Amino acid sequence: LVYCLPVLHGDGSLRFAPWRAGEALVTNRYGIPEPDVHPDAALPASDMAMLVLPLVGFDARCNRLGMGGGWYDRSLAFRQQAPAPPWLVGAAFAGQRVDAIDPEAWDVRLDAACCEDATYLAEEPA
């Protein structure tokens, strides 16, 4: 099992770089720590088996509300046409669940959202 963390790429997408606990991280232009690798050396999202995504909100259909930058939606746009992999899992707290999110055409739905009291699975493949 290898953990990979997101790295901002100049093309507006996220790439993913292997990382082990204790390895150095650098701060990117948004103040977010990421592995100290050149973005071109990191792997595209399509090479991942599963991604655990941050979120601001989610609904029971596994629609995700992010921070508004579109990084994950751009990086996962290929999932609009093809099912997993990678399997997309949102990491959440129950208080982040909302009744409904009206997704935009570019929004990529999660396969599951997990919080401290429940796991929500998409009703149909995302």
C-alpha positions, 0 to 999 in steps of 0.5 A: 500500500502506497499513500500518494498526496496531491501536488498542484500541476501547472495545467490546473490539475492535481497529480499525486506523489508517493509519500511516507510519514515523516518525509518532508513536505513543502508549502505550495502557493496556496499554503498547503503542504505537498510532497517535494517533487516536481509536478511532472514526476507525480502520477495522474489521478487515472493511475490511482486505485482510490482517492480520499477527497476533502470536502466542504459539504455532501449530500446522500447522493454523494454529490460533493461541494469543494472549496470552489477552485475546481482542482478535483473536478478538473483532475477527475473529469475523465470519471464523467465518461468512465466508472472507477477506478479510481474509487472516489471517497469523500472524508466528512463529518456528519455536520457537513451533510446537506439535504441536496446539492444541485451539481453543475455539469462539470462536478464529479460525484463521489462513489461514497462519503464517509463520516463518523456515524455513516457511510453513504454510497452513490445510488448509481455508479458515478 
